[in-house]
């Protein structure tokens, strides 16, 4: 973050107040900040000249006079959010108020070279920028498919894309598009999106459990998303749930990791193995190739009362809940929010996770904890990526907790 001079600091504080209150007068800004009316007037004038804010109408005061209300110009300020995650690249351009203006979904293969994937990303960023020339696009946020370096300058690696090693993602996109770029991890963005736009708005301490091809956890403590020393916080999928297992090694090199038994690939592998040994299941007739079973196939089997699908999914859910309970006991969150493709398994899956977690948490410490299913669904990551751009532009971290700014 850049070091600000006093005037720039005041200007950004005023801008953050206007965005936070979504309709505030110059007089109210002066009262909140203790800045002189003339100072506030000058700062507001600059922001109006730059079209970053607008005058949206008038509100009556107790004395009956009307004051002009100020809002951030949601029609002008935009950012592009990009998610690179097999089997598709998901992109959207959205306003600073969270309105989605356009969305693109592009298929790609995990064995494609990184350069080819980034070339597609660049082409479509430029296409969106061209289609919205009347907007001020302040940057691009990218959800990286793997591990992001602690300095957020490049991508270290990904288990989901074969060629993704030491990819200079930030600079490669900035050079081609001419836009500032911020790269973040999938798990970080899940929590950030919930905090800014989802069920965790106003929450200071919460956990996001991401259930997908892998299993991740992100958490917010005292209002801040925790990254960890090397940006690798929240690796709940690599907590060991069976220290004696020598069956399937995890890609991290260890044995007994939760991901090897509870992620979607692990669930699919168990069901496929059971089908090959002749287990009685509706999936045997509905899926010609057990290796191609989809989450939707498993959900249909669960809904039809298929014992194989139900047992495998519930066993995985119990183990996930057990590991989640350990995290809850350590972090003491107010809320746990679950998201990810595995939620398609339905209530059989989520209720078992919750029951298992509650069984193993400290009752007194976590008596009031709530378990929720995210309502952002597949918009969480691209919206989260764009929200990081807005947060950096507004330098939100400077003003968190000041004058009620969240």
C-alpha positions, 0 to 999 in steps of 0.5 A: 500500500502506498504511503499517503500524504495528508490530503490524499488520506482525507480524500480517501476517508471521505470516499470510504464514508460515502461508499459505506453510508450509501448516501451522506451529506457534506454536513454529515461527513464534516460531523463524522470526521471533524474536518472543516466544512470548507475542507470537506467541500473541496474534497467532495468537489474533487471527487465530483470532478473526477466523477468518482461520486455523484449527487443523488438527491436531497434529504430533509434535515430536522430544521426542514432544510434539504441537503444534497446527498452523495453516493459513489458513482456505481455507473462508472467505477468497474472491475473485472473478476477472473477465475481460472479453474478447470474446466473453465475460465469464468470472467465478469465485469461488475460495478463497485456496488456489486452489479454484474454487467457482463459475464463470460465462461470459456472452457479449457483443458488442464493439460494446456500450456499456461501461456495459452490459458493466459493468452485467452484471459488477456484476449477476453479482458481486452474484449470486455474493456472494449465493450465497456469503454464508457466505464472506468475499469480500475483493475483486474482481480484474478482467482489463481488456480493454485498457490499464490506467492506471499508477495502476490506477484506470481503463482507458485504452482497448481495441482489442477493445471499441469503446466502451472509452475512459477507463472508470472501471472500478474505481470503477464496480464498487466503488460498485455491489458494495461490494467492493474492486476491483483492475484489471490487464492481461491480460498482467500477470495471465498472469505473475502466475497462472503465478508463484502457481499455475502452472509458474513457482512458485518461479521468479525469472526467466521469460517468459510469451508470450501467443498470441491475438487479439494477441501479448503478453509478460509477464516476471518479473525477480528475482521481480517482474512488470515493468509498466514506467513506464506499465504497457505493458511486454511489447508484443512484438506491436509489435516490428517484424519487417519495417521495409519493410512498407507493407502492413497498418498496425497499430492502433498506427499503425506498419507491420511489427508482428508482430501484423499478420502473426503473430496469429490474425486475421493468420493467418486473413486470409492463409488467407482471401486464399489461398482466394479466389485459388483455393489448393488447401486442405481449408479451401475445402470445409469453410468456406463463408465464409473470413472465419469460419475458426476456430482449430479449423478451422485445426487440423483442416486442419493435422492432415490435412496441408493445405499452406496451413494448415501453411505459413501457421502455420509462417511465423507461428511462425518470426517469433514465435520470432525476436522471442521470441529477442530478448526472451530475449537481453535478459532471460535467463529460466530458463523461457518459458511459452506460453499462449493460444488459438493453442496449439490449432494444436498441435505444428506451431506450438509446436515451430516457435516453439521451434526459431526461438527457439533458433536466434537466442538466445545459446547460452552465455547461454541454454543451460539455458532451458526452453520450456513450455506452460501447464497453467492454460489458460482458468483462468489469467486469472480465477485470476490476477485473484483471486490479485492480490486475495489478494496485496494482502490479505496484502500479499505484496510486503512479505514476499517473500524473508523466511524462505523466503516465495515 
